[in-house]
Amino acid sequence: MESAARMTPEIRRAVRNATLSAIVGTAMEWYDYYLYATAAATLFNHLFFPKYDHLTGTLLAYASFAIGFIVRPAGSVIFGRLGDRIGRKAVLIITLLLMGGSTTLMGLLPTYAAVGVWAPLLLCVLRAAQGLGSGAEYAGAVLMVIEYAPAKRRGLYGSLPYTGVALGLLMSLATFHISSSMSKGSFEAWGWRIPFLLSAVVVAMGLLLRSRLKETPVFEELRRNKAVVRAPITEVLRTSLRPMLCAWGARLGDNSLAYIYESFVIVYVTQQLHMSRDTIVTALMWSTAAQFITVPLFGWISDLVGRKPIYMGGALISGIAIFPFFSMLQTGELVWIYTGLFLVSSIAKTMMTSAQSPWLAEMFPSRVRYTGFSLAREVTSPISGGIAPMIAVALLAAGQGSPHLVAWYVVALGVITAVSVLLGPETRGRTLEDHTREESTVSGGPVAVSHDAR
């Protein structure tokens, strides 16, 4: 398998196509999620939960946001298993349709004023479907790239799909910003629907790209050798339990911090510091644009020094920088707001996520890699990213508007992440086929495999 990764012209084309497809699909996933997070922070509280006071309505809007994270582990189980049995490509098409279709339908939903309690119920159903598809989307996107890439460049290539996260956030902020520039009455009546309906365009583009992809050489070899595992979940927990536990701990930090820095911060700046929404959204757009540089940069550095130093460094910087970050926001000065967001979002968070992709992909044997990656990344979603904005809003209220409790929450997340990565394996330089052979004999002999790939 490793030999198949040599950069022949054919492989270069395959890597390029897989990378572009991964970026577009990941952009779709996070366009959906960040768009919902932005709407939850600024709009959904009174469109879908108008019977409550402002704080309670915001918490309920974030609770509906959390539903998508609650079901993500189920998505990782269902689609991760399929990815290890029928292939990476087929699952990526399914997850793209599920995510994008749900987001498009959100743009057609009636509000509470039109249908009453059915509005938030339908919103939650679509949010759950969106989360189900997202449970395995990013894992598959990364594996499509890494299973083609040469070993010495897996950090660089494996980080590139994460630029799709930045692209998705940028698209969501831009479309929401443009739509909200219309009059308040028009925006709340119909303008907010435009960003959700536009997701159909990204879905069409993603389907076109993914339909042209070839299956990865890693999975093709598994299929040729009739080495597809019957029960990948059981196998990955049997052979790779300690790495899985370390990955779960590591994910507590970067998953939560992303939404604190890029969703909760909107609530804090607009409701506590009384700045305009346009100010913070524009600052977020610039810090996100910087990630097109910092993501591949830290992925490349992880190829030189290892995955763990970069991952741990990002977690520690997050914990150290959070108090200065809130102080910068409180100045109200644009230069400090931009500097603070660049530090925590473009640098600290990006260090973690850039190193995370190759770390997780190299951590598991090829025959259970999709399942392992998906479970490692998504099992902690309900208690990290999903409820992080809710916890932050509640801590802000408990601190009577002071962010000091939120800051200590961030410090705790950073420490948990750094310790978890420290206890995990360093995967830089691992040969995918050697790792597969080693793991297949751990804990009691060879694995049980099926005799076809269906």
C-alpha positions as CSV (number, residue, x, y, z in Angstrom):
1,M,0.0,0.0,0.0
2,E,2.8,2.4,0.8
3,S,4.4,1.8,-2.5
4,A,1.2,2.8,-4.2
5,A,1.6,6.3,-2.6
6,R,4.7,7.1,-4.7
7,M,4.0,10.4,-6.6
8,T,3.6,9.2,-10.2
9,P,1.6,11.5,-12.5
10,E,-1.4,9.2,-12.0
11,I,-1.1,9.4,-8.2
12,R,-0.6,13.1,-8.3
13,R,-3.9,13.5,-10.2
14,A,-5.6,11.2,-7.8
15,V,-4.3,13.1,-4.8
16,R,-5.3,16.4,-6.3
17,N,-8.8,15.2,-7.1
18,A,-9.2,13.6,-3.7
19,T,-8.0,16.7,-2.0
20,L,-10.3,19.0,-3.9
21,S,-13.2,16.7,-3.2
22,A,-12.4,16.5,0.4
23,I,-12.1,20.3,0.8
24,V,-15.5,20.9,-1.0
25,G,-17.2,18.2,1.1
26,T,-15.7,19.4,4.3
27,A,-16.7,23.0,3.4
28,M,-20.3,21.7,3.0
29,E,-20.2,20.0,6.4
30,W,-19.0,23.1,8.2
31,Y,-20.9,25.6,6.2
32,D,-24.0,23.7,7.5
33,Y,-22.7,23.7,11.1
34,Y,-21.3,27.2,11.3
35,L,-24.3,28.6,9.5
36,Y,-26.6,27.0,12.1
37,A,-24.3,28.2,15.0
38,T,-24.3,31.7,13.7
39,A,-28.1,31.7,13.3
40,A,-28.5,30.1,16.7
41,A,-26.5,32.9,18.2
42,T,-28.3,35.8,16.5
43,L,-31.6,34.8,15.1
44,F,-33.2,31.4,16.0
45,N,-33.9,32.3,19.6
46,H,-36.8,34.6,18.6
47,L,-37.8,32.9,15.3
48,F,-38.2,29.4,16.7
49,F,-38.2,29.9,20.5
50,P,-40.1,33.3,20.9
51,K,-42.0,32.4,24.1
52,Y,-38.9,32.7,26.3
53,D,-36.8,35.5,27.5
54,H,-33.7,36.4,25.5
55,L,-31.2,34.3,27.5
56,T,-33.5,31.2,27.7
57,G,-34.3,31.5,24.0
58,T,-30.5,31.6,23.2
59,L,-29.9,28.6,25.3
60,L,-32.7,26.7,23.6
61,A,-31.4,27.6,20.2
62,Y,-28.0,26.3,21.2
63,A,-29.7,23.2,22.6
64,S,-31.1,22.5,19.1
65,F,-27.6,23.1,17.8
66,A,-26.3,20.5,20.2
67,I,-28.7,17.8,18.8
68,G,-26.5,17.5,15.8
69,F,-23.5,16.7,18.0
70,I,-25.5,14.2,20.1
71,V,-26.3,12.1,17.0
72,R,-22.8,12.3,15.5
73,P,-21.5,9.2,17.4
74,A,-24.4,7.2,15.8
75,G,-23.4,8.6,12.4
76,S,-19.7,7.5,13.1
77,V,-20.9,4.0,13.9
78,I,-23.2,3.6,11.0
79,F,-21.2,5.2,8.2
80,G,-17.7,4.3,9.7
81,R,-18.7,0.7,9.5
82,L,-19.9,1.1,5.9
83,G,-16.7,2.9,5.0
84,D,-14.7,-0.1,6.1
85,R,-17.0,-2.5,4.3
86,I,-18.2,-0.9,1.0
87,G,-15.5,1.7,0.6
88,R,-14.7,5.4,1.3
89,K,-16.1,6.8,-1.9
90,A,-19.7,5.5,-1.6
91,V,-20.0,6.7,2.0
92,L,-18.8,10.2,1.2
93,I,-21.5,10.5,-1.4
94,I,-24.2,9.4,1.1
95,T,-23.0,11.7,3.9
96,L,-22.8,14.7,1.5
97,L,-26.4,14.2,0.4
98,L,-27.6,13.8,4.0
99,M,-25.9,16.9,5.3
100,G,-26.6,19.2,2.4
101,G,-30.2,18.1,1.9
102,S,-31.0,18.8,5.6
103,T,-29.5,22.3,5.4
104,T,-31.4,23.1,2.3
105,L,-34.6,22.0,3.9
106,M,-33.9,24.3,6.9
107,G,-34.2,27.2,4.5
108,L,-37.8,26.1,3.7
109,L,-39.0,25.7,7.4
110,P,-41.9,27.7,8.7
111,T,-41.2,29.7,11.9
112,Y,-42.9,29.5,15.2
113,A,-45.2,32.3,14.2
114,A,-46.6,30.2,11.3
115,V,-47.0,26.7,12.8
116,G,-46.2,27.0,16.5
117,V,-44.4,24.2,18.2
118,W,-44.0,22.2,15.0
119,A,-41.4,24.8,13.9
120,P,-38.7,24.0,16.6
121,L,-39.6,20.2,16.3
122,L,-38.9,20.2,12.6
123,L,-35.8,22.2,13.1
124,C,-34.5,19.6,15.5
125,V,-35.3,16.7,13.2
126,L,-33.3,18.3,10.4
127,R,-30.5,19.2,12.7
128,A,-30.4,15.5,13.8
129,A,-30.2,14.3,10.2
130,Q,-27.5,16.9,9.5
131,G,-25.5,15.6,12.4
132,L,-25.9,12.0,11.4
133,G,-24.2,12.6,8.1
134,S,-21.5,14.7,9.7
135,G,-20.6,11.8,12.0
136,A,-18.4,10.3,9.2
137,E,-17.9,13.0,6.6
138,Y,-14.6,14.4,7.8
139,A,-13.1,11.1,8.5
140,G,-13.8,9.9,5.0
141,A,-12.6,13.1,3.4
142,V,-9.2,12.9,5.2
143,L,-8.8,9.2,4.4
144,M,-9.4,9.7,0.7
145,V,-6.4,12.0,0.8
146,I,-4.1,10.3,3.3
147,E,-4.5,6.8,1.8
148,Y,-3.0,8.2,-1.5
149,A,-0.4,10.6,0.0
150,P,3.3,9.7,0.4
151,A,4.3,8.9,4.0
152,K,6.6,11.9,4.4
153,R,3.9,14.4,3.4
154,R,0.8,12.9,5.2
155,G,0.8,15.8,7.7
156,L,0.6,18.4,4.9
157,Y,-1.9,16.5,2.7
158,G,-3.9,15.3,5.7
159,S,-4.3,18.8,7.0
160,L,-5.6,20.2,3.7
161,P,-9.2,18.9,4.1
162,Y,-9.4,21.1,7.2
163,T,-9.1,24.2,5.0
164,G,-12.6,23.2,4.0
165,V,-13.6,23.9,7.6
166,A,-12.2,27.4,7.2
167,L,-13.9,27.7,3.8
168,G,-17.3,26.5,5.2
169,L,-17.0,29.0,8.1
170,L,-16.1,31.8,5.7
171,M,-19.0,31.0,3.3
172,S,-21.5,30.8,6.2
173,L,-20.3,34.2,7.7
174,A,-20.2,35.8,4.3
175,T,-23.6,34.7,3.1
176,F,-25.2,35.4,6.5
177,H,-23.5,38.8,6.5
178,I,-24.7,39.7,3.1
179,S,-28.2,38.5,3.8
180,S,-28.4,40.4,7.1
181,S,-27.4,43.6,5.4
182,M,-31.0,44.0,4.2
183,S,-33.6,45.6,6.4
184,K,-34.3,43.9,9.7
185,G,-37.9,43.1,8.7
186,S,-36.9,41.6,5.4
187,F,-34.0,39.6,6.9
188,E,-36.2,38.0,9.6
189,A,-39.1,37.4,7.2
190,W,-37.2,35.6,4.4
191,G,-33.6,36.9,4.0
192,W,-32.2,34.4,6.6
193,R,-33.3,31.6,4.4
194,I,-31.0,32.4,1.6
195,P,-27.7,31.1,3.1
196,F,-29.4,27.8,3.9
197,L,-30.9,27.4,0.4
198,L,-27.5,28.2,-1.2
199,S,-26.1,24.9,0.3
200,A,-27.8,23.1,-2.6
201,V,-25.2,24.7,-4.9
202,V,-22.3,23.3,-2.8
203,V,-24.0,19.9,-2.7
204,A,-24.2,19.7,-6.5
205,M,-20.5,20.7,-6.8
206,G,-19.5,18.1,-4.2
207,L,-21.5,15.3,-5.9
208,L,-19.9,16.1,-9.3
209,L,-16.4,15.9,-7.8
210,R,-17.0,12.8,-5.7
211,S,-18.7,10.9,-8.5
212,R,-15.4,11.1,-10.4
213,L,-13.2,9.8,-7.6
214,K,-11.6,6.4,-7.6
215,E,-11.6,4.3,-4.5
216,T,-8.3,4.5,-2.5
217,P,-5.6,2.0,-3.2
218,V,-5.7,1.0,0.5
219,F,-9.3,-0.2,0.3
220,E,-8.9,-1.7,-3.1
221,E,-6.1,-3.9,-1.8
222,L,-8.2,-4.9,1.2
223,R,-11.0,-5.9,-1.2
224,R,-8.6,-7.8,-3.5
225,N,-7.2,-9.7,-0.6
226,K,-10.7,-10.4,0.8
227,A,-9.6,-8.8,4.1
228,V,-12.6,-6.7,4.8
229,V,-13.5,-7.0,8.5
230,R,-17.0,-8.2,9.4
231,A,-17.2,-6.2,12.6
232,P,-14.9,-3.2,12.5
233,I,-16.2,-1.6,15.7
234,T,-15.4,-4.7,17.7
235,E,-12.1,-5.0,16.0
236,V,-10.9,-1.5,16.5
237,L,-11.9,-1.5,20.2
238,R,-10.1,-4.8,20.7
239,T,-6.8,-3.8,19.0
240,S,-6.6,0.0,19.6
241,L,-8.4,0.8,22.8
242,R,-5.7,2.9,24.4
243,P,-5.1,5.1,21.3
244,M,-8.9,5.5,21.1
245,L,-9.1,6.7,24.7
246,C,-6.3,9.2,24.1
247,A,-8.1,10.5,21.0
248,W,-11.3,11.0,22.9
249,G,-9.5,13.0,25.5
250,A,-7.8,15.1,22.9
251,R,-11.0,15.9,21.1
252,L,-12.6,17.4,24.2
253,G,-10.4,20.5,23.7
254,D,-10.2,21.4,20.0
255,N,-13.9,20.5,19.3
256,S,-15.1,22.7,22.2
257,L,-12.7,25.5,21.6
258,A,-13.7,25.9,17.9
259,Y,-17.2,26.8,18.9
260,I,-16.3,29.0,21.8
261,Y,-14.0,31.0,19.6
262,E,-16.2,31.1,16.6
263,S,-19.8,31.0,17.9
264,F,-20.0,31.9,21.6
265,V,-17.7,34.9,20.9
266,I,-20.5,36.4,18.8
267,V,-22.9,36.2,21.8
268,Y,-20.3,37.7,24.1
269,V,-19.4,40.6,21.9
270,T,-22.9,41.5,20.9
271,Q,-24.8,40.9,24.1
272,Q,-22.2,41.8,26.8
273,L,-19.9,44.3,25.1
274,H,-22.7,45.8,23.0
275,M,-20.7,45.9,19.8
276,S,-22.3,45.4,16.4
277,R,-22.7,42.0,14.9
278,D,-21.0,43.2,11.8
279,T,-17.8,44.0,13.7
280,I,-17.3,40.5,15.2
281,V,-18.5,38.7,12.0
282,T,-16.0,40.6,9.9
283,A,-13.2,39.9,12.4
284,L,-14.1,36.2,12.3
285,M,-14.0,36.2,8.5
286,W,-10.4,37.6,8.5
287,S,-9.2,35.2,11.2
288,T,-10.7,32.4,9.2
289,A,-9.1,33.5,5.9
290,A,-5.7,33.3,7.7
291,Q,-6.3,29.6,8.3
292,F,-5.8,28.9,4.6
293,I,-2.1,29.6,5.4
294,T,-1.8,28.3,8.9
295,V,-3.6,25.0,8.4
296,P,-1.1,23.6,5.7
297,L,1.8,25.3,7.6
298,F,1.2,23.4,10.8
299,G,0.4,20.2,8.8
300,W,3.8,20.6,7.1
301,I,5.5,21.3,10.4
302,S,4.0,18.1,11.9
303,D,5.8,16.2,9.1
304,L,9.0,17.6,10.4
305,V,8.7,17.4,14.2
306,G,5.8,15.0,14.8
307,R,2.0,15.2,15.4
308,K,2.1,15.4,19.2
309,P,4.2,18.5,19.6
310,I,2.0,20.5,17.3
311,Y,-1.3,19.2,18.9
312,M,-0.1,19.7,22.4
313,G,1.3,23.2,21.6
314,G,-2.1,24.3,20.3
315,A,-3.9,23.1,23.4
316,L,-1.4,24.8,25.7
317,I,-1.5,28.1,23.8
318,S,-5.3,28.0,24.0
319,G,-5.1,27.7,27.8
320,I,-2.5,30.5,28.2
321,A,-4.0,32.9,25.7
322,I,-7.6,32.9,26.8
323,F,-7.4,35.5,29.5
324,P,-5.5,38.0,27.2
325,F,-8.0,37.1,24.5
326,F,-11.0,38.3,26.5
327,S,-9.0,41.4,27.6
328,M,-8.4,42.2,24.0
329,L,-12.1,41.9,23.2
330,Q,-13.0,44.2,26.1
331,T,-10.9,47.0,24.7
332,G,-13.3,47.4,21.9
333,E,-10.4,48.3,19.6
334,L,-10.5,46.6,16.2
335,V,-6.7,45.9,16.1
336,W,-6.9,44.0,19.4
337,I,-10.1,42.1,18.5
338,Y,-8.4,41.0,15.2
339,T,-5.2,40.1,17.1
340,G,-7.0,38.1,19.7
341,L,-9.0,36.1,17.2
342,F,-5.9,35.4,15.1
343,L,-4.1,34.1,18.2
344,V,-6.8,31.7,19.4
345,S,-8.5,30.7,16.2
346,S,-5.9,31.0,13.4
347,I,-3.0,29.8,15.5
348,A,-4.0,27.8,18.7
349,K,-7.1,26.0,17.4
350,T,-5.5,25.4,14.0
351,M,-2.4,23.8,15.5
352,M,-4.6,21.2,17.1
353,T,-6.8,20.5,14.1
354,S,-4.0,20.4,11.6
355,A,-2.1,17.7,13.5
356,Q,-5.2,15.9,14.4
357,S,-6.1,14.6,10.9
358,P,-2.9,12.7,10.2
359,W,-2.6,11.6,13.9
360,L,-6.0,9.9,13.8
361,A,-5.6,8.4,10.3
362,E,-2.2,6.9,11.2
363,M,-3.4,5.6,14.5
364,F,-5.6,2.8,13.2
365,P,-5.1,-0.3,10.9
366,S,-6.4,0.2,7.4
367,R,-9.1,-2.5,7.7
368,V,-10.8,-0.5,10.5
369,R,-9.4,2.9,9.8
370,Y,-12.7,4.6,8.8
371,T,-14.4,3.3,11.9
372,G,-11.5,4.1,14.1
373,F,-11.1,7.6,12.8
374,S,-14.9,8.3,13.0
375,L,-15.3,7.0,16.5
376,A,-12.1,8.7,17.7
377,R,-13.3,12.0,16.4
378,E,-17.1,11.9,17.1
379,V,-17.8,9.9,20.3
380,T,-17.0,12.9,22.5
381,S,-19.0,15.4,20.3
382,P,-22.1,15.5,22.6
383,I,-20.0,16.5,25.6
384,S,-17.6,18.8,23.8
385,G,-18.5,20.7,20.7
386,G,-22.3,20.2,21.0
387,I,-22.8,21.7,24.5
388,A,-19.7,24.0,24.6
389,P,-21.6,27.1,23.5
390,M,-24.4,26.3,26.0
391,I,-21.8,25.8,28.9
392,A,-20.1,29.0,27.9
393,V,-23.4,31.0,27.9
394,A,-24.4,29.5,31.2
395,L,-20.9,30.3,32.7
396,L,-21.2,33.9,31.4
397,A,-24.5,34.2,33.1
398,A,-23.2,32.7,36.4
399,G,-20.3,35.2,36.2
400,Q,-22.8,38.1,35.8
401,G,-21.4,39.0,32.4
402,S,-17.7,38.5,33.4
403,P,-16.0,35.9,31.2
404,H,-13.6,34.6,33.9
405,L,-15.5,31.4,34.4
406,V,-15.5,30.8,30.6
407,A,-11.8,31.4,30.6
408,W,-11.2,28.8,33.3
409,Y,-13.4,26.3,31.4
410,V,-11.1,26.9,28.3
411,V,-8.0,26.3,30.5
412,A,-9.4,23.0,31.7
413,L,-10.1,21.9,28.2
414,G,-6.6,22.8,27.1
415,V,-5.0,20.8,29.9
416,I,-7.2,17.7,29.2
417,T,-6.3,17.8,25.5
418,A,-2.6,18.3,26.1
419,V,-2.4,15.4,28.6
420,S,-4.4,13.1,26.4
421,V,-2.1,13.7,23.4
422,L,0.9,13.3,25.6
423,L,-0.3,9.8,26.6
424,G,-1.1,8.9,23.0
425,P,1.2,7.5,20.3
426,E,3.4,9.5,18.0
427,T,2.4,8.3,14.5
428,R,4.6,10.3,12.2
429,G,6.6,8.0,10.0
430,R,4.3,5.0,10.5
431,T,4.0,2.8,7.4
432,L,0.3,2.1,6.8
433,E,0.8,-1.5,5.7
434,D,3.2,-2.3,8.5
435,H,0.8,-0.8,11.0
436,T,-1.9,-2.9,9.6
437,R,0.1,-6.1,10.0
438,E,1.1,-5.3,13.5
439,E,-2.4,-4.4,14.7
440,S,-4.0,-7.4,13.1
441,T,-2.2,-9.8,15.5
442,V,-2.7,-7.8,18.7
443,S,-4.7,-9.3,21.5
444,G,-5.0,-12.8,20.3
445,G,-4.3,-13.7,16.7
446,P,-5.6,-12.7,13.3
447,V,-8.8,-10.8,12.8
448,A,-11.9,-12.3,11.4
449,V,-12.5,-11.1,7.8
450,S,-15.3,-11.4,5.4
451,H,-15.0,-13.0,2.0
452,D,-16.5,-10.2,0.0
453,A,-16.7,-6.4,0.4
454,R,-20.4,-6.2,0.6
